[in-house]
Amino acid sequence: PKVGQAKLKFGNSTAAEAEITVNHQTIKVAAGAGARASEGPKLDLPPGRYEYSLKVGTEAAEHDEVEVAADQTWGLIIGPGGVLRVQMY
C-alpha cells in the first residue's frame, strides 16, 4: 500500500460476478478474479474500520466489517460461504 495507507485486494472464487461495497465505493469482482496475486481489483484506504456489503448475482450475501491498519494489505476473498478476510502482509 501507499505509505500510511492500507490496501484491500479482492478475489472471487465463485462462478458469478460479485459486487462489494466498501467506504461508499462499489467494486465489481469478476468470477474467478484474483486467482493470481497480481489480478483482481485493489483499493487503498486510510487506516480504520470499514463496513462492507457483498452482493453475488442478484442476491445480497453478507454485510460485515474489516479493520485495517497503516501499511497492511488484506485480501477479501469472495466464496460460496461469503467473504474470507485474510491479512496478507
NORNORDA-V221069 format. One record per helix or strand of 3 or more residues. SS is the DSSP state (a for helix, b for strand). FROM is the first residue (numbers start at 1). LEN is the number of residues. Records with the same first field share a line. If there is no record, write none. Layout:
# NORNORDA-V221069
SS: FROM-LEN / FROM-LEN
This chain:
# NORNORDA-V221069
b: 5-8 / 18-5 / 25-5 / 42-5 / 48-9 / 59-10 / 73-7 / 82-6
